[in-house]
Amino acid sequence: MWSVAAGDLIEIEQLRFSRGSHRVLDGIDLRVPRGAVAAILGASGGGKTTLLNLIAGTLRPDAGRVRVQGQEPSKLDRAGLFALRRSMGMLFQHSALFTDLSVFENVAFPLRRHFRLPESLLRKLVLMKLEAVGLRGAAELGPGELSGGMGRRVALARAVVMDPILILYDEPFTGLDPISVGIIATLIRRLNDALGATSIVVSHDIDETFAIADLGFILGGGKIIAHGTPAELRASDSPLAQQFLSGRPDGPVPFHYPSNQSFLEVMGLGKLGGVRP
Ligand SMILES: Nc1ncnc2c1ncn2[C@@H]1O[C@H](COP(=O)(O)OP(=O)(O)OP(=O)(O)O)[C@@H](O)[C@H]1O
């Protein structure tokens, strides 16, 4: 669990980012305390993955500031950014396992890439992480021999093998059965606390994410439309937050894409004028 005294690991101020003429993020202010598991929620295309990429330093802000552990990824030189990234673990939607490497070698991969460790030490570090995700016994299997849930657990072990201070998760539950979703959610919380890390989880699975999150942010229209603890968010009086959390198809975010003709007009049943659904 996080404590207020520990300070903020992530500090984002007035962050703006566009894709062409589309303003994806339009003045985001967000802070994540050290040790917290923070959920980022919001409709598809709302900029959640973009926000993770800005935190990881793979995208640069158009305006505003992102600080991770006091450092601005976009201001670092190559070596600085490399060092900062090394302190982050990432489990992104498509972070697949290497199919021609065993489970053990998949988890060992970041360690071999970044350090020259004696084989005996490397083996201990990898087996510790595999034990933490319950798959020490699967170390010699190939990725093709794993279920989807097991594969995700191996990817999780690989994401944390270097003891990151920050772990970024993009849709970690996608495509998993309910039992595996529960296991991954529990592991996200457990690994965060065991490593003394801070985690950011982007997800559409509200209940599972709220079950492990200390705080959440709901993105909409390029802004944070609500933030707080899961209980505070559920009680939020923001209509947008309520529409999102309850999964209502219509509300402040309309079901109908705007049209300049009413449906009745199109059907030849009268002209109502104006922009109509
Ligand atoms: N490489 C890219 N080039 C151009 N536009 C992009 C690119 N990546 C994302 N976008 C656009 O940026 C916007 C935000 O995308 P992003 O993937 O961050 O949303 P998201 O909230 O993560 O969506 P989802 O929940 O569907 O994953 C979308 O309009 C998307 O089409």
The ligand as an SDF file (V2000), in Angstrom:
LIG
                    3D

 31 33  0  0  0  0  0  0  0  0999 V2000
    0.5370    5.5480  -34.3370 N   0  0  0  0  0  0  0  0  0  0  0  0
   -0.5750    6.3070  -34.4410 C   0  0  0  0  0  0  0  0  0  0  0  0
   -0.7410    7.1190  -35.5040 N   0  0  0  0  0  0  0  0  0  0  0  0
   -1.8450    7.9020  -35.6150 C   0  0  0  0  0  0  0  0  0  0  0  0
   -2.8330    7.9400  -34.7000 N   0  0  0  0  0  0  0  0  0  0  0  0
   -2.7240    7.1640  -33.6310 C   0  0  0  0  0  0  0  0  0  0  0  0
   -1.5900    6.2900  -33.4340 C   0  0  0  0  0  0  0  0  0  0  0  0
   -1.7440    5.6370  -32.2720 N   0  0  0  0  0  0  0  0  0  0  0  0
   -2.9180    6.0660  -31.7500 C   0  0  0  0  0  0  0  0  0  0  0  0
   -3.5050    6.9640  -32.5710 N   0  0  0  0  0  0  0  0  0  0  0  0
   -4.7730    7.6630  -32.3120 C   0  0  0  0  0  0  0  0  0  0  0  0
   -4.6680    8.3240  -31.0580 O   0  0  0  0  0  0  0  0  0  0  0  0
   -5.8840    8.2270  -30.3530 C   0  0  0  0  0  0  0  0  0  0  0  0
   -5.6400    7.6130  -28.9830 C   0  0  0  0  0  0  0  0  0  0  0  0
   -5.2130    6.2660  -29.1580 O   0  0  0  0  0  0  0  0  0  0  0  0
   -4.8300    5.3330  -27.9190 P   0  0  0  0  0  0  0  0  0  0  0  0
   -4.3870    4.0400  -28.4770 O   0  0  0  0  0  0  0  0  0  0  0  0
   -3.9090    6.0590  -27.0170 O   0  0  0  0  0  0  0  0  0  0  0  0
   -6.2390    5.1660  -27.1870 O   0  0  0  0  0  0  0  0  0  0  0  0
   -6.6650    4.1150  -26.0610 P   0  0  0  0  0  0  0  0  0  0  0  0
   -7.4840    4.8820  -25.0750 O   0  0  0  0  0  0  0  0  0  0  0  0
   -5.4830    3.4010  -25.5530 O   0  0  0  0  0  0  0  0  0  0  0  0
   -7.5920    3.1330  -26.8920 O   0  0  0  0  0  0  0  0  0  0  0  0
   -7.9210    1.5590  -26.6560 P   0  0  0  0  0  0  0  0  0  0  0  0
   -8.6560    1.4930  -25.3670 O   0  0  0  0  0  0  0  0  0  0  0  0
   -8.7820    1.2140  -27.8180 O   0  0  0  0  0  0  0  0  0  0  0  0
   -6.6150    0.8230  -26.6530 O   0  0  0  0  0  0  0  0  0  0  0  0
   -6.8650    7.4140  -31.2160 C   0  0  0  0  0  0  0  0  0  0  0  0
   -7.6800    8.3440  -31.9210 O   0  0  0  0  0  0  0  0  0  0  0  0
   -5.9470    6.6840  -32.1560 C   0  0  0  0  0  0  0  0  0  0  0  0
   -6.5990    6.4690  -33.3840 O   0  0  0  0  0  0  0  0  0  0  0  0
  1  2  1  0
  2  3  1  0
  2  7  2  0
  3  4  2  0
  4  5  1  0
  5  6  2  0
  6  7  1  0
  6 10  1  0
  7  8  1  0
  8  9  2  0
  9 10  1  0
 10 11  1  0
 11 12  1  0
 11 30  1  0
 12 13  1  0
 13 14  1  0
 13 28  1  0
 14 15  1  0
 15 16  1  0
 16 17  2  0
 16 18  1  0
 16 19  1  0
 19 20  1  0
 20 21  2  0
 20 22  1  0
 20 23  1  0
 23 24  1  0
 24 25  2  0
 24 26  1  0
 24 27  1  0
 28 29  1  0
 28 30  1  0
 30 31  1  0
M  END
$$$$
